[in-house]
Amino acid sequence: MRFLVDECTGPAVAHWLCEQKHEVFSVYDEGRGMDDDDVIAKAYSENWILITNDKDFGEKVYRERRPHKGVVLLRLEDERAMNKIATLRRLLEAYAEQLANQFVVVTERHVRFAR
């Protein structure tokens, strides 16, 4: 799969996804300082599923009607990299085939596909 990992989500998540044989663009490593409009535009135009923990992307998708190829919004109590990775591992094991073109909110305990 193709994932664009937002800068705030961090390089450890991007590196873990690479180790899992996914294609990854890490904003932290490759585009530090990109603003949110550029991030969502790049993800859409280049067919990346965006992984972020920045809730501003919910506003971009739902209020501003920005197109996307999929957004995974991590809303975690524990923001440490290992918890992000463990949460994404569970998400991918259960829902990998359903992520494209969806807005998904993920917590440590729940996965919600937004409408």
N, C-alpha and C positions, 0 to 999 in steps of 0.2 A: 504494500500500500504506500501511498504518497502522503507524507505529513509535513506540514509547516508548523514548527514549534515556536510559539511566541517567545519573545525575549524574557518576559516575566515568568514563564514556565521553566526556563533554565536549560543549561547545556547538558546536565546529567540525563534529563529525559530524552533529549535529542540523541545523545550518544547511546543510550539503552535501545532506542528504536532502531538505530543503525545496526547495533549488534543483533537485533532480531530480524535483520535483512529487509527492513523497510527503507524506502527512499525518503530522505529527510532533508529539509531546508531548515536550519536553525537560525532564527533571527539573532540570537545572542552571538553566535559564531560568525555569521555571514552577512548580517545586515543591522548590526547594533545601532539603535537610535531611530529605526524606522517608525513612523507614526502609524496609528491604528488604521487610518484610511489606506495607506500604502500596503499594510500587511494584508488586509482583507481583499484589496484589489489584486495583489500578487497571488494570494491563495486561489482566488476565483479564476483569474486569467491563465494560471499555470496548472490548474486542476489539483490543488493540494487540499487535504482535509486539515483545517486549522485546529491546533491544540493550544488552549490558552487557559489562564485562570483570571483573566481580565473581564469582568462582567460588562464593560463598555461594549463588547462585541454583541451582546444581547440587544442593546439599543441600536447598534448599527444594522443588525439583521431585521429586527422587528419594527422599530420606529422609523429608521431611515430606508428600510426596504433594500438594503445592500444585498446583491446576489452572492451566493457562496456555493462551494462544492462539498460542504460539510464543516461543522464546527463542533468541537468537543470542549465544553466549558467545565473545567475542574473547579468545584466549590468545596474545598476540603478544609476541615478543621485543623489538620496537621499538614502544613505546607512544605515539610521537608521533602527533599528529592526522592528518598526511598519510598515514602508514602505515595507520592505522585506516580512513581513507577509501579508500585504494587497495585494501585487503583487502575492504572492503564492496562496492566497485565490482565486483570479480571475483566475489564471492559472488552479487550480484544479477544479474549478466550470465549466470551459469551455473545458478542455482538459485532464482530469485525465486518461481517457481510452486510450489516445494516447501517453503517456509518455514513456512507456516501450520500451527499445532498440532504443530510439531516442536521438539526441543531439538537445536540445531546448535552444534558446537564448531568454531571457525574459527581456523586459524593462518595464517602467511604462506604455507605450502606445502600445507596440507591442509584439507579440509572433512569433518567426520564427523557424520553424523546419528545421534544416540544412540538407543538403544532404550528 
